[in-house]
Each structure stands twice: as structure tokens, then as C-alpha cells.
Amino acid sequence: MALAKTLVLTGHGTNCERETAHTARIAGSDEVAIGHFADLLQGTVRITDFNFLVFPGGFLDGDHLGAAQAASARFTYSRTPEGSSLLEEIRSLHLRGGLILGICNGFQLLAKLGLLPALLGENAGQQVSLSHNDSARFEDRWVRLRCDPQCPCIFTKDLHQLRMPVRHGEGKLVPREDRILERLEEQGLIALAYTDAQGQAVSRYPDNPNGSPRGIAGLSDPTGRIFGLMPHPEAFHHPTNHPEWTRGEDGPPGTSLFANAVAHLHALPE
């Protein structure tokens, strides 16, 4: 059995790293570390020592030039002491079978780095972005979510309906081209969708807090090992986090996404 070694990356403006690390521990990670962007550049923390990389929520670099845009340039062009770019090290972790999770700002970063959705048959590079909510304001509310059972996503395996909070001002998915949306459905990469009370994917407010087409709340890459979502699973790591827990309506916690990741890593050979 392989160990699940989780690295939660933080930087200037990240604000959810402690809750995220706590959730990874609850989910059964054998090792959990919080590493700052500067630690990677100094070589005191190395991505190569981990097999589960998490980009938590917040406002990296103040979301200058747009959500996670400045941060994506940092990860693309900054070099480690070994001479490789941070993006190259992230890709290497994925190629050797590791898992990558981006939550809210982390999802925005993975999209702008071109790691999500990484549609097969499309040109390399950034294929989608996350832009301003249709409401033109920051949205902080609990939402209903539906998992696609046909999606290859490791994180959503055997999960169906979820409840989580969102906390974002730029969560509307915008494709590079209209055909990208069709390809996302064809390849089954819409891992999570906002739904109404009846479980139907919606684009209307407030069930859909940002106006994402097809209710898109989270995407997977074709391997199922890179996953990004706008809702915050680390904000629902205990039943009492849920606003209706006294009524017994808590449902699967966000910890379930992390637990699936840990179980996948534990099932790998050492």
C-alpha cells in the first residue's frame, strides 16, 4: 500500500490552507504539509516528495489581472533550485500517478495553467477561464451539487448529491470557444454541476451562484486525477458545519472528496 502524502500549497493571499490541511488529515492522509510558494523556490519544500497536491482557496497575489492570473505566471516561469519550472514539477507529479486538487482560487489557477480541463483533441494551453459572477458581486452561500457518475474523476467516485458553500466573485466558467462546452459533455469531464432542489443542473440564480453554463461547478481532466471545483469542500468537514445539521440534512461532507483521493493512493503499489 502506497502512502498518501499531501502538500497544501499557499501563497500571498491564500486563506484556506489550514482548513484544507485539516480536511486532508481527517480523510486519512498519512502525511500532510503546508508549503508556501517561496518554500518551493528555495527548495525547502519539494513537490517531488508528495503524491497529492492541493491548491486551496483565497486570492493569490490579490487576484491581480484577474483571479489567479498573476499566480499562473509565477508558477509557469519561476524556477526551483534544480532549474525546473513549478509548472513542470506539477506536470511531473501528475505523470507519475499523483493527484491534483484545486479549490476555488486553486481551480482558477489550474484552469489558467492549462491543467484543466486538458480536453483531448484540443490545442494545448488554456481552454477555459473563470470570470465574474453574473450577479456582479461576491457570492457566499450554500449550494446543491450533482456528481456525474460517468465522469472519470477519482475525487467524485461513488458520490451523487453534495452540499457545500461557495465563496467567490469570479466563478463563472467561460470557454475559449463555444465548442469547448460540447467537448466537455462529450468527454464526460463536468464532474460537478449546480442543481435545483430537484437535482436538475441549472444556470439560473441563485441555485447557480455565478451563471456558469450547463451549471458547471467543477471539472476533471481526462485521467480523472486532476480536479477543480468552485465550492469549498474543506468548509464542510464536520456535520455541524452544515446549516441544517440539526434537521439531519447534512449529507456527505466535503471530506468525502479527499477520502476518495486518499483511498485511490492507498490502493497503489508502493
Secondary structure in CASP SS format (residue, H / E / C, confidence):
PFRMAT SS
TARGET T0000
AUTHOR 0000-0000-0000
METHOD secondary structure of the structure
MODEL  1
M C 1.00
A C 1.00
L C 1.00
A C 1.00
K E 1.00
T E 1.00
L E 1.00
V E 1.00
L E 1.00
T E 1.00
G C 1.00
H C 1.00
G C 1.00
T E 1.00
N C 1.00
C C 1.00
E H 1.00
R H 1.00
E H 1.00
T H 1.00
A H 1.00
H H 1.00
T H 1.00
A H 1.00
R H 1.00
I H 1.00
A C 1.00
G C 1.00
S C 1.00
D C 1.00
E E 1.00
V E 1.00
A E 1.00
I E 1.00
G E 1.00
H E 1.00
F H 1.00
A H 1.00
D H 1.00
L H 1.00
L H 1.00
Q H 1.00
G C 1.00
T C 1.00
V C 1.00
R C 1.00
I H 1.00
T H 1.00
D H 1.00
F C 1.00
N C 1.00
F E 1.00
L E 1.00
V E 1.00
F E 1.00
P C 1.00
G C 1.00
G E 1.00
F C 1.00
L H 1.00
D H 1.00
G H 1.00
D H 1.00
H C 1.00
L C 1.00
G C 1.00
A C 1.00
A C 1.00
Q H 1.00
A H 1.00
A H 1.00
S H 1.00
A H 1.00
R H 1.00
F H 1.00
T H 1.00
Y H 1.00
S C 1.00
R E 1.00
T C 1.00
P C 1.00
E C 1.00
G C 1.00
S C 1.00
S E 1.00
L H 1.00
L H 1.00
E H 1.00
E H 1.00
I H 1.00
R H 1.00
S H 1.00
L H 1.00
H H 1.00
L H 1.00
R C 1.00
G C 1.00
G C 1.00
L E 1.00
I E 1.00
L E 1.00
G E 1.00
I E 1.00
C C 1.00
N H 1.00
G H 1.00
F H 1.00
Q H 1.00
L H 1.00
L H 1.00
A H 1.00
K H 1.00
L C 1.00
G C 1.00
L C 1.00
L C 1.00
P C 1.00
A C 1.00
L C 1.00
L C 1.00
G C 1.00
E C 1.00
N C 1.00
A C 1.00
G C 1.00
Q C 1.00
Q C 1.00
V E 1.00
S E 1.00
L E 1.00
S E 1.00
H C 1.00
N C 1.00
D C 1.00
S C 1.00
A C 1.00
R C 1.00
F C 1.00
E E 1.00
D E 1.00
R E 1.00
W E 1.00
V E 1.00
R E 1.00
L E 1.00
R E 1.00
C E 1.00
D C 1.00
P C 1.00
Q C 1.00
C C 1.00
P C 1.00
C C 1.00
I C 1.00
F C 1.00
T C 1.00
K C 1.00
D C 1.00
L C 1.00
H C 1.00
Q E 1.00
L E 1.00
R E 1.00
M E 1.00
P E 1.00
V E 1.00
R E 1.00
H E 1.00
G C 1.00
E C 1.00
G C 1.00
K E 1.00
L E 1.00
V E 1.00
P E 1.00
R C 1.00
E C 1.00
D H 1.00
R H 1.00
I H 1.00
L H 1.00
E H 1.00
R H 1.00
L H 1.00
E H 1.00
E H 1.00
Q C 1.00
G C 1.00
L C 1.00
I E 1.00
A E 1.00
L E 1.00
A E 1.00
Y E 1.00
T E 1.00
D C 1.00
A C 1.00
Q C 1.00
G C 1.00
Q C 1.00
A E 1.00
V C 1.00
S C 1.00
R C 1.00
Y C 1.00
P C 1.00
D C 1.00
N C 1.00
P C 1.00
N C 1.00
G C 1.00
S C 1.00
P H 1.00
R H 1.00
G H 1.00
I E 1.00
A E 1.00
G E 1.00
L E 1.00
S E 1.00
D C 1.00
P C 1.00
T C 1.00
G C 1.00
R C 1.00
I E 1.00
F E 1.00
G E 1.00
L E 1.00
M C 1.00
P C 1.00
H C 1.00
P H 1.00
E H 1.00
A H 1.00
F C 1.00
H C 1.00
H C 1.00
P H 1.00
T H 1.00
N H 1.00
H C 1.00
P C 1.00
E C 1.00
W H 1.00
T H 1.00
R H 1.00
G C 1.00
E C 1.00
D C 1.00
G C 1.00
P C 1.00
P C 1.00
G C 1.00
T H 1.00
S H 1.00
L H 1.00
F H 1.00
A H 1.00
N H 1.00
A H 1.00
V H 1.00
A H 1.00
H H 1.00
L H 1.00
H H 1.00
A C 1.00
L C 1.00
P C 1.00
E C 1.00
END
